[in-house]
Amino acid sequence: MNERRNPETIHPPVGPYSHQVEVQGSPRWLVMAGQLGRTQDGVVPDDPIEQVELALENVRRNLDAAGMAVTDLVKVTWYLVGEIDVRRRREVTSAWLKGHAPCSTLVYVAALAAPEYRVEVDAWACRT
């Protein structure tokens, strides 16, 4: 059985999607929609590093809502618009992962769902 959720701790979806889909059974899988650098009340900061921090926080909140943790992440895909300070982005990401190293892909794109978005992160998690 698949359970779709939109945690109350994250802004409502900005389109026809769910923030997460949990594939239940053994093991349990959690598939998340791309998480934006957007606060729960819809604020999108201009600073792309702040968007990185918010997108990762939204991934964490999805994990929390499913009873999972960052250590359950198996795949993370980054979508970035334009150059974002690589050193700062890596520092923020490394601090957030705390030594965990899921598979990761980074893709530079021309645009995301709206012009103010510079960062989107989607992720898959699995717990046995």
Backbone as ProteinMPNN parsed JSONL, in Angstrom:
{"seq_chain_A": "MNERRNPETIHPPVGPYSHQVEVQGSPRWLVMAGQLGRTQDGVVPDDPIEQVELALENVRRNLDAAGMAVTDLVKVTWYLVGEIDVRRRREVTSAWLKGHAPCSTLVYVAALAAPEYRVEVDAWACRT", "coords_chain_A": {"N_chain_A": [[0.844, -1.18, 0.0], [0.528, 2.227, -0.79], [1.151, 5.321, 0.74], [0.229, 8.606, 0.556], [1.378, 11.78, 1.559], [1.174, 15.11, 2.872], [2.937, 16.81, 4.872], [2.041, 18.866, 7.641], [3.988, 20.565, 8.512], [5.301, 21.646, 6.419], [5.145, 23.847, 3.605], [2.078, 23.997, 1.696], [1.691, 21.865, -1.217], [2.814, 23.247, -4.328], [1.64, 22.628, -6.649], [0.003, 19.984, -8.535], [0.792, 17.567, -6.783], [2.16, 15.284, -4.315], [3.965, 15.791, -1.273], [5.283, 13.583, -0.331], [5.48, 10.035, -0.833], [4.902, 7.073, 0.684], [6.006, 3.836, 0.365], [4.747, 1.106, 1.635], [5.533, -1.804, 3.594], [7.996, -4.368, 3.656], [11.157, -3.79, 2.748], [10.359, -0.445, 4.038], [9.676, 2.2, 1.881], [10.233, 5.592, 1.076], [9.294, 8.112, -0.994], [9.986, 11.276, -2.081], [8.602, 14.321, -3.28], [10.112, 16.97, -5.207], [11.684, 19.186, -3.056], [11.369, 22.493, -2.184], [13.208, 25.573, -1.623], [11.62, 26.972, 0.433], [9.618, 28.465, 2.926], [7.315, 27.216, 5.454], [5.157, 28.962, 5.473], [5.262, 30.01, 2.944], [7.33, 31.77, 2.189], [10.043, 32.67, 0.155], [13.367, 32.912, 0.251], [15.736, 35.317, -1.082], [18.437, 34.67, -1.114], [20.327, 32.068, -2.39], [21.665, 30.108, -0.857], [20.275, 30.125, 1.546], [17.951, 29.074, 0.506], [18.858, 26.497, -0.083], [19.269, 25.56, 2.552], [16.611, 25.645, 3.529], [15.304, 23.88, 1.736], [16.574, 21.46, 2.388], [15.772, 21.302, 5.058], [13.044, 20.937, 4.647], [13.091, 18.42, 3.438], [14.009, 16.957, 5.659], [11.816, 17.34, 7.384], [9.837, 15.952, 6.0], [10.921, 13.366, 6.221], [10.787, 13.083, 9.033], [7.99, 13.108, 9.353], [7.363, 10.665, 8.322], [8.453, 8.963, 10.117], [11.13, 8.514, 9.788], [14.7, 9.057, 9.274], [17.492, 11.234, 8.465], [19.559, 9.471, 8.012], [18.293, 7.405, 6.731], [18.109, 8.102, 4.122], [18.6, 7.262, 0.733], [18.958, 8.218, -1.822], [19.513, 11.329, -3.304], [18.552, 14.036, -5.25], [19.62, 16.952, -6.742], [18.481, 20.029, -8.017], [19.549, 22.84, -9.536], [19.441, 26.318, -10.237], [21.425, 28.356, -12.061], [24.68, 29.56, -10.945], [25.643, 28.624, -7.735], [27.203, 29.285, -4.734], [29.584, 26.983, -4.42], [31.28, 26.029, -2.345], [29.979, 26.953, 0.015], [27.47, 25.704, -0.31], [28.207, 23.002, -0.176], [29.243, 22.912, 2.439], [26.941, 23.466, 3.99], [25.344, 21.292, 3.219], [26.94, 19.08, 3.999], [27.058, 19.469, 6.794], [24.373, 19.095, 7.385], [23.946, 16.435, 6.596], [25.626, 15.088, 8.351], [27.789, 13.204, 8.119], [26.501, 11.065, 6.865], [26.134, 9.464, 3.716], [24.349, 9.46, 1.148], [23.466, 8.266, -2.175], [23.901, 10.641, -4.777], [22.861, 13.166, -7.045], [23.508, 15.963, -9.06], [21.975, 18.477, -10.855], [22.087, 21.048, -13.169], [19.712, 23.38, -14.114], [17.647, 25.28, -16.41], [15.454, 26.601, -15.353], [13.091, 26.522, -12.612], [9.913, 25.717, -11.06], [8.919, 28.316, -10.599], [10.084, 31.698, -11.039], [11.445, 32.644, -8.723], [12.515, 30.459, -7.446], [15.517, 28.802, -6.833], [16.588, 26.461, -6.032], [15.941, 23.011, -5.77], [15.234, 19.951, -4.225], [15.003, 16.539, -4.476], [14.226, 13.364, -2.976], [14.847, 9.966, -1.962], [14.075, 7.549, 0.48], [14.744, 4.761, 2.617], [13.73, 2.315, 4.899], [14.418, -0.523, 6.756]], "CA_chain_A": [[0.0, 0.0, 0.0], [1.253, 3.486, -0.831], [0.493, 6.398, 1.485], [0.646, 9.941, 0.152], [1.236, 12.732, 2.661], [1.654, 16.483, 2.8], [3.082, 17.175, 6.276], [1.621, 20.211, 8.007], [5.173, 21.36, 8.84], [5.858, 22.116, 5.152], [4.16, 24.592, 2.821], [1.263, 23.141, 0.835], [2.252, 21.696, -2.551], [2.557, 24.371, -5.232], [1.059, 22.06, -7.859], [-0.697, 18.719, -8.306], [1.698, 16.509, -6.344], [2.278, 15.071, -2.874], [5.338, 15.97, -0.825], [5.917, 12.285, -0.133], [4.72, 8.802, -0.998], [5.565, 5.98, 1.379], [5.685, 2.505, -0.107], [4.8, 0.342, 2.873], [5.896, -3.213, 3.494], [9.349, -4.556, 4.143], [11.392, -2.579, 3.528], [9.513, 0.724, 3.79], [10.279, 3.198, 1.007], [9.624, 6.918, 1.07], [9.667, 8.884, -2.173], [9.572, 12.661, -1.866], [8.602, 15.284, -4.383], [11.152, 17.979, -5.071], [11.449, 20.121, -1.96], [11.851, 23.823, -2.536], [13.725, 26.451, -0.582], [10.42, 27.769, 0.738], [9.156, 28.237, 4.289], [5.975, 26.66, 5.599], [4.168, 29.993, 5.136], [5.395, 30.417, 1.557], [8.4, 32.733, 1.941], [11.195, 32.164, -0.598], [14.441, 33.906, 0.39], [16.524, 35.631, -2.276], [19.748, 34.024, -1.006], [20.212, 30.657, -2.761], [22.128, 29.231, 0.229], [19.122, 29.986, 2.437], [17.046, 28.136, -0.156], [19.436, 25.164, 0.155], [18.964, 25.197, 3.943], [15.174, 25.389, 3.649], [14.969, 22.661, 1.004], [17.026, 20.334, 3.213], [14.879, 21.244, 6.226], [11.787, 20.342, 4.198], [13.35, 16.98, 3.307], [14.031, 16.407, 7.021], [10.444, 17.325, 7.909], [9.178, 14.812, 5.362], [11.437, 12.171, 6.875], [10.188, 13.042, 10.376], [6.567, 12.762, 9.239], [7.279, 9.238, 7.984], [9.155, 8.183, 11.132], [12.453, 8.187, 9.262], [15.757, 10.012, 9.596], [18.438, 11.53, 7.384], [20.348, 8.257, 7.773], [17.513, 6.512, 5.88], [18.183, 8.554, 2.734], [19.41, 6.454, -0.161], [19.183, 8.96, -3.061], [19.158, 12.747, -3.297], [18.794, 14.701, -6.531], [19.627, 18.412, -6.642], [18.229, 20.826, -9.214], [19.996, 24.197, -9.229], [19.369, 27.317, -11.296], [22.549, 29.283, -11.976], [25.775, 29.232, -10.039], [25.436, 28.802, -6.301], [28.505, 29.127, -4.083], [29.815, 25.541, -4.233], [31.854, 25.789, -1.017], [28.929, 27.137, 1.024], [26.453, 24.667, -0.491], [28.764, 21.747, 0.35], [29.322, 23.029, 3.904], [25.575, 23.318, 4.52], [24.906, 19.915, 2.983], [27.727, 18.177, 4.855], [26.596, 19.639, 8.182], [23.03, 18.527, 7.471], [24.05, 14.981, 6.478], [26.362, 14.59, 9.523], [28.556, 12.007, 7.811], [25.75, 10.127, 6.028], [26.501, 9.704, 2.32], [23.466, 8.803, 0.19], [23.739, 8.545, -3.58], [23.506, 12.016, -5.045], [22.992, 13.693, -8.395], [23.293, 17.394, -9.142], [21.619, 18.866, -12.214], [21.829, 22.475, -13.399], [18.56, 23.533, -14.993], [17.396, 26.657, -16.83], [14.438, 27.199, -14.48], [12.242, 25.622, -11.822], [8.481, 25.979, -11.203], [8.666, 29.763, -10.583], [11.374, 32.38, -11.162], [12.136, 32.872, -7.455], [13.14, 29.224, -6.971], [16.86, 28.516, -7.341], [16.996, 25.161, -5.498], [14.936, 21.981, -5.507], [15.893, 18.708, -3.817], [14.107, 15.397, -4.237], [14.955, 12.33, -2.243], [14.281, 8.656, -1.663], [14.577, 6.979, 1.724], [14.329, 3.365, 2.827], [13.97, 1.791, 6.251], [14.089, -1.954, 6.83]], "C_chain_A": [[0.888, 1.242, 0.0], [0.458, 4.555, -0.09], [1.088, 7.733, 1.057], [0.385, 10.911, 1.282], [1.765, 14.095, 2.257], [1.758, 16.971, 4.248], [2.701, 18.635, 6.53], [2.795, 21.126, 8.303], [5.869, 21.911, 7.597], [4.762, 22.885, 4.425], [3.325, 23.63, 1.989], [1.923, 22.974, -0.536], [1.883, 22.872, -3.46], [1.999, 23.89, -6.571], [0.391, 20.745, -7.519], [0.27, 17.574, -7.988], [1.603, 16.361, -4.84], [3.73, 15.298, -2.497], [6.04, 14.633, -0.637], [4.93, 11.171, -0.429], [5.519, 7.716, -0.301], [5.064, 4.666, 0.812], [5.865, 1.586, 1.091], [5.053, -1.125, 2.6], [7.288, -3.353, 4.068], [10.273, -4.686, 2.954], [10.377, -1.488, 3.189], [10.298, 1.711, 2.938], [9.515, 4.506, 1.137], [10.179, 7.672, -0.128], [9.122, 10.29, -1.974], [9.567, 13.435, -3.171], [9.762, 16.246, -4.175], [10.779, 18.987, -3.996], [12.135, 21.437, -2.279], [12.456, 24.54, -1.345], [12.661, 27.458, -0.212], [9.963, 27.435, 2.15], [7.74, 27.681, 4.291], [4.901, 27.675, 5.214], [4.403, 30.624, 3.763], [6.486, 31.417, 1.227], [9.564, 32.047, 1.225], [12.297, 33.209, -0.493], [15.171, 34.128, -0.93], [17.851, 34.882, -2.294], [19.629, 32.536, -1.348], [20.717, 29.697, -1.683], [21.025, 29.065, 1.276], [18.097, 29.042, 1.823], [17.547, 26.697, -0.006], [19.057, 24.695, 1.561], [17.491, 24.855, 4.118], [14.763, 24.11, 2.927], [15.379, 21.423, 1.804], [16.162, 20.194, 4.464], [13.54, 20.615, 5.828], [11.935, 18.846, 3.931], [13.32, 16.337, 4.694], [12.62, 16.321, 7.598], [9.616, 16.213, 7.272], [9.628, 13.51, 5.995], [10.823, 12.004, 8.261], [8.742, 12.571, 10.311], [6.36, 11.292, 8.922], [7.97, 8.361, 9.025], [10.521, 7.729, 10.659], [13.436, 9.292, 9.625], [16.639, 10.237, 8.374], [19.253, 10.287, 7.035], [19.598, 7.214, 6.941], [17.54, 6.934, 4.41], [19.074, 7.636, 1.92], [19.747, 7.201, -1.449], [18.681, 10.389, -2.909], [19.485, 13.305, -4.678], [18.604, 16.195, -6.337], [19.334, 19.01, -8.006], [18.56, 22.264, -8.847], [19.867, 25.079, -10.458], [20.532, 28.276, -11.088], [23.609, 28.804, -10.993], [25.386, 29.557, -8.598], [26.764, 28.464, -5.651], [28.72, 27.664, -3.679], [30.319, 25.251, -2.829], [30.771, 25.896, 0.058], [27.859, 26.048, 0.92], [26.949, 23.342, 0.082], [28.863, 21.777, 1.866], [27.954, 22.801, 4.537], [25.113, 21.873, 4.39], [25.643, 18.929, 3.88], [27.289, 18.259, 6.307], [25.234, 18.98, 8.37], [23.082, 17.003, 7.43], [24.785, 14.338, 7.656], [27.07, 13.264, 9.242], [27.828, 10.968, 6.987], [26.046, 10.462, 4.566], [25.574, 8.945, 1.371], [23.969, 9.025, -1.231], [23.223, 9.949, -3.875], [23.754, 12.371, -6.499], [22.706, 15.176, -8.345], [23.072, 17.759, -10.598], [21.406, 20.376, -12.245], [20.724, 22.57, -14.433], [18.369, 25.008, -15.334], [16.415, 27.35, -15.897], [13.735, 26.102, -13.703], [10.794, 26.109, -11.964], [8.105, 27.467, -11.214], [10.016, 30.469, -10.553], [12.141, 32.567, -9.858], [12.862, 31.621, -6.93], [14.483, 29.01, -7.656], [17.307, 27.101, -6.98], [15.775, 24.261, -5.339], [15.696, 20.689, -5.23], [14.823, 17.618, -3.721], [14.918, 14.244, -3.669], [14.116, 11.061, -2.107], [14.903, 8.16, -0.362], [14.034, 5.563, 1.86], [14.675, 2.973, 4.252], [13.528, 0.339, 6.266], [13.561, -2.303, 8.197]], "O_chain_A": [[1.888, 1.294, 0.716], [-0.754, 4.678, -0.27], [2.292, 7.961, 1.18], [-0.68, 10.889, 1.899], [2.666, 14.222, 1.427], [0.785, 17.489, 4.796], [3.006, 19.519, 5.729], [2.626, 22.344, 8.344], [6.906, 22.566, 7.703], [3.578, 22.603, 4.611], [3.806, 22.561, 1.613], [2.65, 23.867, -0.972], [0.784, 23.419, -3.371], [1.901, 24.669, -7.519], [0.226, 20.417, -6.344], [0.527, 16.717, -8.834], [1.031, 17.215, -4.163], [4.63, 15.034, -3.295], [7.261, 14.551, -0.77], [3.717, 11.334, -0.297], [6.673, 7.463, -0.647], [3.861, 4.407, 0.778], [6.988, 1.316, 1.515], [4.81, -1.617, 1.498], [7.71, -2.535, 4.884], [10.152, -5.657, 2.206], [9.642, -1.58, 2.206], [11.451, 2.021, 3.24], [8.294, 4.512, 1.289], [11.391, 7.848, -0.257], [7.93, 10.469, -1.726], [10.411, 13.231, -4.044], [10.325, 16.321, -3.083], [9.694, 19.568, -4.022], [13.323, 21.482, -2.601], [12.237, 24.155, -0.196], [12.781, 28.647, -0.505], [9.922, 26.266, 2.534], [7.056, 27.676, 3.267], [3.853, 27.3, 4.689], [3.813, 31.658, 3.448], [6.565, 31.877, 0.088], [10.014, 30.978, 1.638], [12.183, 34.284, -1.083], [15.218, 33.244, -1.785], [18.338, 34.5, -3.358], [18.904, 31.81, -0.667], [20.234, 28.567, -1.606], [20.86, 27.979, 1.832], [17.443, 28.288, 2.543], [16.747, 25.78, 0.178], [18.584, 23.574, 1.741], [17.159, 23.876, 4.787], [13.958, 23.338, 3.448], [14.623, 20.454, 1.888], [15.855, 19.077, 4.88], [12.968, 19.842, 6.597], [11.0, 18.083, 4.173], [12.686, 15.3, 4.888], [12.273, 15.328, 8.236], [8.782, 15.6, 7.939], [8.804, 12.641, 6.277], [10.389, 10.911, 8.624], [8.315, 11.738, 11.112], [5.304, 10.733, 9.218], [8.066, 7.148, 8.843], [11.015, 6.682, 11.078], [13.066, 10.316, 10.199], [16.541, 9.52, 7.379], [19.597, 10.083, 5.871], [20.2, 6.239, 6.492], [17.049, 6.206, 3.547], [20.167, 7.271, 2.354], [20.727, 6.859, -2.112], [17.565, 10.623, -2.445], [20.571, 13.071, -5.208], [17.574, 16.648, -5.838], [19.865, 18.561, -9.022], [17.935, 22.844, -7.96], [20.147, 24.65, -11.578], [20.616, 28.936, -10.053], [23.451, 27.79, -10.313], [24.868, 30.634, -8.302], [27.382, 27.455, -5.989], [28.116, 27.176, -2.724], [29.836, 24.321, -2.183], [30.662, 25.02, 0.917], [27.396, 25.529, 1.936], [26.195, 22.636, 0.752], [28.596, 20.768, 2.518], [27.821, 22.041, 5.496], [24.561, 21.3, 5.329], [25.023, 18.037, 4.46], [27.162, 17.235, 6.979], [24.978, 18.372, 9.409], [22.337, 16.344, 8.156], [24.583, 13.155, 7.929], [26.967, 12.318, 10.023], [28.467, 10.063, 6.451], [26.192, 11.635, 4.221], [25.956, 7.902, 0.84], [24.815, 9.89, -1.458], [22.231, 10.39, -3.295], [24.732, 11.933, -7.104], [21.772, 15.609, -7.67], [23.868, 17.404, -11.468], [20.64, 20.919, -11.449], [20.779, 21.935, -15.486], [18.871, 25.883, -14.628], [16.525, 28.555, -15.669], [13.77, 24.928, -14.069], [10.487, 26.844, -12.902], [7.077, 27.836, -11.781], [10.998, 29.892, -10.085], [13.37, 32.641, -9.878], [13.728, 31.728, -6.062], [14.585, 29.031, -8.883], [18.277, 26.59, -7.54], [14.728, 24.681, -4.848], [16.674, 20.372, -5.907], [13.853, 17.757, -2.976], [16.132, 14.162, -3.857], [12.886, 11.08, -2.134], [16.1, 8.327, -0.128], [12.999, 5.219, 1.289], [15.765, 3.26, 4.747], [12.419, 0.005, 5.849], [13.229, -3.46, 8.454]]}, "name": "protein", "num_of_chains": 1, "seq": "MNERRNPETIHPPVGPYSHQVEVQGSPRWLVMAGQLGRTQDGVVPDDPIEQVELALENVRRNLDAAGMAVTDLVKVTWYLVGEIDVRRRREVTSAWLKGHAPCSTLVYVAALAAPEYRVEVDAWACRT"}
